[in-house]
Amino acid sequence: MKLHEGLLEKSIESFKMAIEIFNKPLIKYRVEGFSYYMCIAWELMLKSYLIKQNGKSSIYYPNHPDRTISFENCIQKVFTNNKDPLRLNLEKMLELKMTSPSFIIPEYEYIFTPLFQSCIFNYADKLRVYHDIE
């Protein structure tokens, strides 16, 4: 299996995990779990896309060839317009992933639902556009 295929396979599994967690109302840390797995799904999908477009070296730091770029770097490389709503959505998800362990309370769950829905629809769309997967 090629590297970009393996990343894509793991991306889809992480996407499923995010959906599974959010669809379980008895799980207390749904926001945290969803944001964590959704960010992983996006990061791996974008890295797979970058490899297909620009080769393996595009996902590694130039001065650290054994270390892959961050999710934030992936977002910036693929979505170059910093006003793009999809990029803003992903940056908000990343921010949520980084801060959620320390401040989320159950009442916030409903506030994040539209953000999560957009992230899900955008993922499905880019999976189709970038990788021809429905």
CNS distance restraints for C-alpha pairs under 8 A (distance, minus, plus):
assign (resid   1 and name CA) (resid   5 and name CA) 6.37 0.50 0.50
assign (resid   1 and name CA) (resid   6 and name CA) 6.47 0.50 0.50
assign (resid   2 and name CA) (resid   6 and name CA) 6.34 0.50 0.50
assign (resid   3 and name CA) (resid   7 and name CA) 6.23 0.50 0.50
assign (resid   3 and name CA) (resid  48 and name CA) 7.63 0.50 0.50
assign (resid   4 and name CA) (resid   8 and name CA) 6.12 0.50 0.50
assign (resid   4 and name CA) (resid  47 and name CA) 7.39 0.50 0.50
assign (resid   4 and name CA) (resid  48 and name CA) 4.33 0.50 0.50
assign (resid   4 and name CA) (resid  49 and name CA) 7.34 0.50 0.50
assign (resid   4 and name CA) (resid  51 and name CA) 6.18 0.50 0.50
assign (resid   4 and name CA) (resid  52 and name CA) 6.90 0.50 0.50
assign (resid   5 and name CA) (resid   9 and name CA) 6.14 0.50 0.50
assign (resid   5 and name CA) (resid  48 and name CA) 6.98 0.50 0.50
assign (resid   6 and name CA) (resid  10 and name CA) 6.28 0.50 0.50
assign (resid   7 and name CA) (resid  11 and name CA) 6.02 0.50 0.50
assign (resid   7 and name CA) (resid  44 and name CA) 5.36 0.50 0.50
assign (resid   7 and name CA) (resid  45 and name CA) 6.66 0.50 0.50
assign (resid   7 and name CA) (resid  47 and name CA) 7.34 0.50 0.50
assign (resid   7 and name CA) (resid  48 and name CA) 5.78 0.50 0.50
assign (resid   8 and name CA) (resid  12 and name CA) 6.26 0.50 0.50
assign (resid   8 and name CA) (resid  44 and name CA) 6.24 0.50 0.50
assign (resid   8 and name CA) (resid  45 and name CA) 5.36 0.50 0.50
assign (resid   8 and name CA) (resid  48 and name CA) 5.95 0.50 0.50
assign (resid   9 and name CA) (resid  13 and name CA) 6.42 0.50 0.50
assign (resid  10 and name CA) (resid  14 and name CA) 6.12 0.50 0.50
assign (resid  10 and name CA) (resid  41 and name CA) 7.34 0.50 0.50
assign (resid  10 and name CA) (resid  44 and name CA) 7.14 0.50 0.50
assign (resid  11 and name CA) (resid  15 and name CA) 6.16 0.50 0.50
assign (resid  11 and name CA) (resid  40 and name CA) 6.77 0.50 0.50
assign (resid  11 and name CA) (resid  41 and name CA) 4.10 0.50 0.50
assign (resid  11 and name CA) (resid  42 and name CA) 6.77 0.50 0.50
assign (resid  11 and name CA) (resid  43 and name CA) 7.66 0.50 0.50
assign (resid  11 and name CA) (resid  44 and name CA) 5.15 0.50 0.50
assign (resid  11 and name CA) (resid  45 and name CA) 5.56 0.50 0.50
assign (resid  12 and name CA) (resid  16 and name CA) 6.25 0.50 0.50
assign (resid  12 and name CA) (resid  41 and name CA) 6.32 0.50 0.50
assign (resid  12 and name CA) (resid  45 and name CA) 7.97 0.50 0.50
assign (resid  13 and name CA) (resid  17 and name CA) 6.26 0.50 0.50
assign (resid  13 and name CA) (resid  41 and name CA) 7.57 0.50 0.50
assign (resid  14 and name CA) (resid  18 and name CA) 6.25 0.50 0.50
assign (resid  14 and name CA) (resid  37 and name CA) 5.32 0.50 0.50
assign (resid  14 and name CA) (resid  38 and name CA) 6.61 0.50 0.50
assign (resid  14 and name CA) (resid  40 and name CA) 6.45 0.50 0.50
assign (resid  14 and name CA) (resid  41 and name CA) 5.03 0.50 0.50
assign (resid  15 and name CA) (resid  19 and name CA) 6.39 0.50 0.50
assign (resid  15 and name CA) (resid  37 and name CA) 6.43 0.50 0.50
assign (resid  15 and name CA) (resid  38 and name CA) 5.63 0.50 0.50
assign (resid  15 and name CA) (resid  40 and name CA) 7.94 0.50 0.50
assign (resid  15 and name CA) (resid  41 and name CA) 5.17 0.50 0.50
assign (resid  16 and name CA) (resid  20 and name CA) 5.99 0.50 0.50
assign (resid  17 and name CA) (resid  21 and name CA) 6.06 0.50 0.50
assign (resid  17 and name CA) (resid  34 and name CA) 7.74 0.50 0.50
assign (resid  17 and name CA) (resid  37 and name CA) 6.44 0.50 0.50
assign (resid  18 and name CA) (resid  22 and name CA) 6.27 0.50 0.50
assign (resid  18 and name CA) (resid  33 and name CA) 6.70 0.50 0.50
assign (resid  18 and name CA) (resid  34 and name CA) 4.45 0.50 0.50
assign (resid  18 and name CA) (resid  35 and name CA) 7.27 0.50 0.50
assign (resid  18 and name CA) (resid  36 and name CA) 7.67 0.50 0.50
assign (resid  18 and name CA) (resid  37 and name CA) 5.03 0.50 0.50
assign (resid  18 and name CA) (resid  38 and name CA) 5.53 0.50 0.50
assign (resid  19 and name CA) (resid  23 and name CA) 6.10 0.50 0.50
assign (resid  19 and name CA) (resid  34 and name CA) 6.95 0.50 0.50
assign (resid  20 and name CA) (resid  24 and name CA) 6.59 0.50 0.50
assign (resid  21 and name CA) (resid  27 and name CA) 7.20 0.50 0.50
assign (resid  21 and name CA) (resid  30 and name CA) 5.90 0.50 0.50
assign (resid  21 and name CA) (resid  33 and name CA) 6.52 0.50 0.50
assign (resid  21 and name CA) (resid  34 and name CA) 6.15 0.50 0.50
assign (resid  22 and name CA) (resid  30 and name CA) 5.30 0.50 0.50
assign (resid  22 and name CA) (resid  31 and name CA) 7.21 0.50 0.50
assign (resid  22 and name CA) (resid  33 and name CA) 7.71 0.50 0.50
assign (resid  22 and name CA) (resid  34 and name CA) 5.93 0.50 0.50
assign (resid  24 and name CA) (resid  30 and name CA) 7.74 0.50 0.50
assign (resid  25 and name CA) (resid  30 and name CA) 7.82 0.50 0.50
assign (resid  28 and name CA) (resid 106 and name CA) 7.77 0.50 0.50
assign (resid  29 and name CA) (resid  33 and name CA) 6.03 0.50 0.50
assign (resid  30 and name CA) (resid  34 and name CA) 5.73 0.50 0.50
assign (resid  31 and name CA) (resid  35 and name CA) 6.02 0.50 0.50
assign (resid  31 and name CA) (resid 100 and name CA) 7.59 0.50 0.50
assign (resid  31 and name CA) (resid 104 and name CA) 7.74 0.50 0.50
assign (resid  31 and name CA) (resid 109 and name CA) 6.30 0.50 0.50
assign (resid  31 and name CA) (resid 112 and name CA) 7.86 0.50 0.50
assign (resid  32 and name CA) (resid  36 and name CA) 6.10 0.50 0.50
assign (resid  32 and name CA) (resid  96 and name CA) 7.96 0.50 0.50
assign (resid  32 and name CA) (resid  97 and name CA) 6.57 0.50 0.50
assign (resid  32 and name CA) (resid 100 and name CA) 5.71 0.50 0.50
assign (resid  32 and name CA) (resid 101 and name CA) 6.54 0.50 0.50
assign (resid  32 and name CA) (resid 104 and name CA) 7.87 0.50 0.50
assign (resid  33 and name CA) (resid  37 and name CA) 6.23 0.50 0.50
assign (resid  34 and name CA) (resid  38 and name CA) 5.84 0.50 0.50
assign (resid  35 and name CA) (resid  39 and name CA) 5.99 0.50 0.50
assign (resid  35 and name CA) (resid  93 and name CA) 6.27 0.50 0.50
assign (resid  35 and name CA) (resid  94 and name CA) 7.56 0.50 0.50
assign (resid  35 and name CA) (resid  96 and name CA) 6.74 0.50 0.50
assign (resid  35 and name CA) (resid  97 and name CA) 5.23 0.50 0.50
assign (resid  36 and name CA) (resid  40 and name CA) 6.45 0.50 0.50
assign (resid  36 and name CA) (resid  97 and name CA) 5.53 0.50 0.50
assign (resid  37 and name CA) (resid  41 and name CA) 6.12 0.50 0.50
assign (resid  38 and name CA) (resid  42 and name CA) 6.22 0.50 0.50
assign (resid  39 and name CA) (resid  43 and name CA) 6.02 0.50 0.50
assign (resid  39 and name CA) (resid  71 and name CA) 7.66 0.50 0.50
assign (resid  39 and name CA) (resid  90 and name CA) 7.88 0.50 0.50
assign (resid  39 and name CA) (resid  93 and name CA) 6.89 0.50 0.50
assign (resid  39 and name CA) (resid  94 and name CA) 6.44 0.50 0.50
assign (resid  39 and name CA) (resid  97 and name CA) 7.46 0.50 0.50
assign (resid  40 and name CA) (resid  44 and name CA) 6.11 0.50 0.50
assign (resid  41 and name CA) (resid  45 and name CA) 6.13 0.50 0.50
assign (resid  42 and name CA) (resid  46 and name CA) 6.01 0.50 0.50
assign (resid  42 and name CA) (resid  71 and name CA) 7.96 0.50 0.50
assign (resid  42 and name CA) (resid 123 and name CA) 7.02 0.50 0.50
assign (resid  43 and name CA) (resid  47 and name CA) 6.12 0.50 0.50
assign (resid  43 and name CA) (resid  70 and name CA) 7.90 0.50 0.50
assign (resid  43 and name CA) (resid  71 and name CA) 5.11 0.50 0.50
assign (resid  43 and name CA) (resid  74 and name CA) 6.74 0.50 0.50
assign (resid  43 and name CA) (resid  75 and name CA) 8.00 0.50 0.50
assign (resid  44 and name CA) (resid  48 and name CA) 6.10 0.50 0.50
assign (resid  45 and name CA) (resid  49 and name CA) 6.23 0.50 0.50
assign (resid  45 and name CA) (resid 127 and name CA) 7.52 0.50 0.50
assign (resid  46 and name CA) (resid  50 and name CA) 6.10 0.50 0.50
assign (resid  46 and name CA) (resid  74 and name CA) 6.26 0.50 0.50
assign (resid  46 and name CA) (resid  75 and name CA) 7.59 0.50 0.50
assign (resid  46 and name CA) (resid  78 and name CA) 7.35 0.50 0.50
assign (resid  47 and name CA) (resid  51 and name CA) 6.18 0.50 0.50
assign (resid  47 and name CA) (resid  59 and name CA) 6.15 0.50 0.50
assign (resid  47 and name CA) (resid  74 and name CA) 6.74 0.50 0.50
assign (resid  48 and name CA) (resid  52 and name CA) 6.32 0.50 0.50
assign (resid  49 and name CA) (resid  53 and name CA) 6.16 0.50 0.50
assign (resid  49 and name CA) (resid 130 and name CA) 6.44 0.50 0.50
assign (resid  49 and name CA) (resid 131 and name CA) 7.47 0.50 0.50
assign (resid  50 and name CA) (resid  54 and name CA) 5.64 0.50 0.50
assign (resid  50 and name CA) (resid  55 and name CA) 6.90 0.50 0.50
assign (resid  50 and name CA) (resid  56 and name CA) 7.80 0.50 0.50
assign (resid  50 and name CA) (resid  58 and name CA) 6.34 0.50 0.50
assign (resid  50 and name CA) (resid  59 and name CA) 6.83 0.50 0.50
assign (resid  50 and name CA) (resid  78 and name CA) 7.62 0.50 0.50
assign (resid  51 and name CA) (resid  55 and name CA) 4.31 0.50 0.50
assign (resid  51 and name CA) (resid  56 and name CA) 4.89 0.50 0.50
assign (resid  51 and name CA) (resid  57 and name CA) 7.55 0.50 0.50
assign (resid  51 and name CA) (resid  58 and name CA) 6.35 0.50 0.50
assign (resid  51 and name CA) (resid  59 and name CA) 6.93 0.50 0.50
assign (resid  54 and name CA) (resid  58 and name CA) 5.93 0.50 0.50
assign (resid  56 and name CA) (resid  60 and name CA) 7.54 0.50 0.50
assign (resid  57 and name CA) (resid  62 and name CA) 7.96 0.50 0.50
assign (resid  57 and name CA) (resid  65 and name CA) 7.78 0.50 0.50
assign (resid  59 and name CA) (resid  68 and name CA) 5.34 0.50 0.50
assign (resid  59 and name CA) (resid  69 and name CA) 5.50 0.50 0.50
assign (resid  59 and name CA) (resid  74 and name CA) 7.88 0.50 0.50
assign (resid  60 and name CA) (resid  64 and name CA) 6.95 0.50 0.50
assign (resid  60 and name CA) (resid  65 and name CA) 5.49 0.50 0.50
assign (resid  60 and name CA) (resid  66 and name CA) 6.90 0.50 0.50
assign (resid  60 and name CA) (resid  67 and name CA) 5.64 0.50 0.50
assign (resid  60 and name CA) (resid  68 and name CA) 4.16 0.50 0.50
assign (resid  60 and name CA) (resid  69 and name CA) 5.37 0.50 0.50
assign (resid  61 and name CA) (resid  65 and name CA) 5.72 0.50 0.50
assign (resid  61 and name CA) (resid  66 and name CA) 7.84 0.50 0.50
assign (resid  61 and name CA) (resid  67 and name CA) 6.18 0.50 0.50
assign (resid  61 and name CA) (resid  68 and name CA) 6.04 0.50 0.50
assign (resid  61 and name CA) (resid  69 and name CA) 5.77 0.50 0.50
assign (resid  69 and name CA) (resid  73 and name CA) 5.99 0.50 0.50
assign (resid  69 and name CA) (resid  74 and name CA) 6.88 0.50 0.50
assign (resid  70 and name CA) (resid  74 and name CA) 6.36 0.50 0.50
assign (resid  71 and name CA) (resid  75 and name CA) 6.27 0.50 0.50
assign (resid  72 and name CA) (resid  76 and name CA) 6.35 0.50 0.50
assign (resid  72 and name CA) (resid  91 and name CA) 7.36 0.50 0.50
assign (resid  72 and name CA) (resid  94 and name CA) 7.67 0.50 0.50
assign (resid  73 and name CA) (resid  77 and name CA) 6.10 0.50 0.50
assign (resid  74 and name CA) (resid  78 and name CA) 6.14 0.50 0.50
assign (resid  75 and name CA) (resid  79 and name CA) 5.65 0.50 0.50
assign (resid  75 and name CA) (resid  80 and name CA) 7.84 0.50 0.50
assign (resid  75 and name CA) (resid  87 and name CA) 6.63 0.50 0.50
assign (resid  75 and name CA) (resid  90 and name CA) 7.45 0.50 0.50
assign (resid  75 and name CA) (resid  91 and name CA) 7.82 0.50 0.50
assign (resid  76 and name CA) (resid  80 and name CA) 5.46 0.50 0.50
assign (resid  76 and name CA) (resid  82 and name CA) 7.75 0.50 0.50
assign (resid  76 and name CA) (resid  87 and name CA) 7.99 0.50 0.50
assign (resid  79 and name CA) (resid  84 and name CA) 7.33 0.50 0.50
assign (resid  79 and name CA) (resid  87 and name CA) 6.07 0.50 0.50
assign (resid  81 and name CA) (resid  87 and name CA) 7.73 0.50 0.50
assign (resid  82 and name CA) (resid  87 and name CA) 6.64 0.50 0.50
assign (resid  82 and name CA) (resid  88 and name CA) 7.26 0.50 0.50
assign (resid  83 and name CA) (resid  87 and name CA) 7.22 0.50 0.50
assign (resid  83 and name CA) (resid  88 and name CA) 6.79 0.50 0.50
assign (resid  84 and name CA) (resid  88 and name CA) 6.25 0.50 0.50
assign (resid  85 and name CA) (resid  89 and name CA) 6.04 0.50 0.50
assign (resid  86 and name CA) (resid  90 and name CA) 6.30 0.50 0.50
assign (resid  86 and name CA) (resid 119 and name CA) 7.94 0.50 0.50
assign (resid  86 and name CA) (resid 122 and name CA) 7.11 0.50 0.50
assign (resid  87 and name CA) (resid  91 and name CA) 6.11 0.50 0.50
assign (resid  88 and name CA) (resid  92 and name CA) 6.11 0.50 0.50
assign (resid  89 and name CA) (resid  93 and name CA) 6.25 0.50 0.50
assign (resid  89 and name CA) (resid 115 and name CA) 6.82 0.50 0.50
assign (resid  89 and name CA) (resid 118 and name CA) 7.46 0.50 0.50
assign (resid  89 and name CA) (resid 119 and name CA) 6.72 0.50 0.50
assign (resid  90 and name CA) (resid  94 and name CA) 6.15 0.50 0.50
assign (resid  90 and name CA) (resid 119 and name CA) 7.12 0.50 0.50
assign (resid  91 and name CA) (resid  95 and name CA) 6.14 0.50 0.50
assign (resid  92 and name CA) (resid  96 and name CA) 6.10 0.50 0.50
assign (resid  93 and name CA) (resid  97 and name CA) 6.12 0.50 0.50
assign (resid  93 and name CA) (resid 115 and name CA) 7.73 0.50 0.50
assign (resid  94 and name CA) (resid  98 and name CA) 6.22 0.50 0.50
assign (resid  95 and name CA) (resid  99 and name CA) 6.18 0.50 0.50
assign (resid  96 and name CA) (resid 100 and name CA) 5.33 0.50 0.50
assign (resid  97 and name CA) (resid 101 and name CA) 7.73 0.50 0.50
assign (resid  99 and name CA) (resid 103 and name CA) 6.73 0.50 0.50
assign (resid 100 and name CA) (resid 104 and name CA) 5.29 0.50 0.50
assign (resid 104 and name CA) (resid 108 and name CA) 6.50 0.50 0.50
assign (resid 105 and name CA) (resid 109 and name CA) 7.50 0.50 0.50
assign (resid 107 and name CA) (resid 111 and name CA) 7.85 0.50 0.50
assign (resid 108 and name CA) (resid 112 and name CA) 6.65 0.50 0.50
assign (resid 109 and name CA) (resid 113 and name CA) 6.56 0.50 0.50
assign (resid 112 and name CA) (resid 116 and name CA) 6.20 0.50 0.50
assign (resid 113 and name CA) (resid 117 and name CA) 6.13 0.50 0.50
assign (resid 114 and name CA) (resid 118 and name CA) 6.20 0.50 0.50
assign (resid 115 and name CA) (resid 119 and name CA) 6.22 0.50 0.50
assign (resid 116 and name CA) (resid 120 and name CA) 6.20 0.50 0.50
assign (resid 117 and name CA) (resid 121 and name CA) 6.24 0.50 0.50
assign (resid 118 and name CA) (resid 122 and name CA) 5.93 0.50 0.50
assign (resid 119 and name CA) (resid 123 and name CA) 6.02 0.50 0.50
assign (resid 120 and name CA) (resid 124 and name CA) 6.31 0.50 0.50
assign (resid 121 and name CA) (resid 125 and name CA) 6.17 0.50 0.50
assign (resid 122 and name CA) (resid 126 and name CA) 6.10 0.50 0.50
assign (resid 123 and name CA) (resid 127 and name CA) 5.95 0.50 0.50
assign (resid 124 and name CA) (resid 128 and name CA) 6.33 0.50 0.50
assign (resid 124 and name CA) (resid 134 and name CA) 7.14 0.50 0.50
assign (resid 125 and name CA) (resid 129 and name CA) 6.20 0.50 0.50
assign (resid 126 and name CA) (resid 130 and name CA) 5.54 0.50 0.50
assign (resid 126 and name CA) (resid 131 and name CA) 7.61 0.50 0.50
assign (resid 127 and name CA) (resid 131 and name CA) 5.34 0.50 0.50
assign (resid 127 and name CA) (resid 132 and name CA) 6.52 0.50 0.50
assign (resid 127 and name CA) (resid 133 and name CA) 5.70 0.50 0.50
assign (resid 127 and name CA) (resid 134 and name CA) 7.07 0.50 0.50
assign (resid 128 and name CA) (resid 132 and name CA) 4.35 0.50 0.50
assign (resid 128 and name CA) (resid 133 and name CA) 4.62 0.50 0.50
assign (resid 128 and name CA) (resid 134 and name CA) 5.45 0.50 0.50
assign (resid 129 and name CA) (resid 133 and name CA) 7.84 0.50 0.50
